[in-house]
Amino acid sequence: MGCPENSSWTGCIQDAGRRVFSGGPVYLFFLGLCAVLLLAGIAAGIHAVYIAGSHHAYGSTREIPLAMLIATYAFFVITSTGLCLVSSIGHIFGVERFMPIAKRAVLLSVITIMSGFLVIGLELENPLRLAVYLFLSPNFTSNIWWMGVLYSFEVVLLILEFIFILLDNHKASVVAGLLGILFGILPPSAIWGVFAMLNGREFWYGPYLPIFFIASAFLMGCAAVIFFTVLAYRVHREPLDRPMADALAAVGKLAGVMLAVIMFFTIWRMVTLAVGGTHGMLVRDALVSGPFAFNFWALEVGLGMILPFALILWSAGKRIGTLFLASALVIFSSFFMRLDMVVAGQIVPMYWELGVREYAKLHAYSPTGHEILVVLAGVGLSGAAFLLGEKVFQGFREVQLAGTSLAGMPEDDAQEPQMASNGKVDG
């Protein structure tokens, strides 16, 4: 954990604890803010589930049972999958330019998946029952069961991969990483398989969603790597070194490719809905010109696809500040993309075509204060864990455990990185 050679574990822990509170006022302010958001969200979730009742405190209804908290869970775990995939390009598949991002990306993958678990745990009325019966009463025909089991294995593998990377045990980290990739790709497929196999919901039904969200995971992984890496160097008040600047440039180019793929998927999704059944056309109209039009055109398409793609093209991999802005926009808009995907698929009543009077108009949904606070709890956990991780592991530079050099190089060569001429953060 960044302790001097020959130091004991107790000394390492004490040294890490001192570093946690060694940042400046800006660092301490944001660490405190994230802690407040985390605690407030947990309190709101506990109040909603165990005191007020989730049916009263949350905005989900019988007509729209899957709402903001499910979308937030998907947002975090898909980001985790993307970080796992992007990190593997370097330390597993040997692409040298991606090597510098590996440690931070794997840690962020663990952090984001735990944030997703926190949100879904506060959404469920009895999460402990899920943990127990997940293994005592398996249902091999259930996508939700597979999702829980696969994510459980993924968390363990990600933690092992991170530990092996820190210990500079390349073979073990590769094995854990390869298994992590397998268990990282399958759970998002299981999540969206839950939606894609509901033939009563035409907007979700079909093979589109699982494939789309694997591509979306790659994009989110790229955006998160760029966003948090730039923030990390700001936390340490240091300029980007050349290897990291080159790595972010490569990640930015990959993000541009994935944005093009996402735009391609989105265009054809809307085209096929235009010639589909009644339910699909109603959802498309709601997205294009109805109650979801602002979210779709402004937040998803404008801020989430067109503007970031233009910024990445303009940056040409050399303007890190521009890449940072593009990644921030992608992360922000992706939340609304998940929310719209989940909620919009349920707004058309199942009895619409039967002419039942009670279901003669589209369902409406609006989040409650409890839901918003639980979402912010996930954000707070991610932010606080990221800031603490940067301090504990000293930005993953010259990191040592029990006398072992964790930079993957001899200690004489693990010197303080020099300022790169093209790596300065602009903006």
Secondary structure as UniProt FT lines:
FT   TURN            5..6
FT   HELIX           9..20
FT   HELIX           25..46
FT   HELIX           47..52
FT   HELIX           54..57
FT   HELIX           68..91
FT   TURN            92..93
FT   HELIX           96..101
FT   HELIX           102..123
FT   HELIX           127..136
FT   TURN            140..141
FT   HELIX           143..166
FT   TURN            167..168
FT   HELIX           170..196
FT   TURN            199..200
FT   TURN            202..204
FT   HELIX           208..235
FT   TURN            236..237
FT   HELIX           242..274
FT   HELIX           278..288
FT   TURN            291..292
FT   HELIX           294..306
FT   HELIX           307..315
FT   TURN            316..318
FT   HELIX           320..344
FT   TURN            345..346
FT   TURN            350..351
FT   HELIX           352..354
FT   HELIX           357..359
FT   HELIX           369..392
FT   HELIX           394..396
FT   STRAND          400..401
FT   TURN            402..403
FT   STRAND          404..405
FT   TURN            411..413
FT   TURN            421..422
//
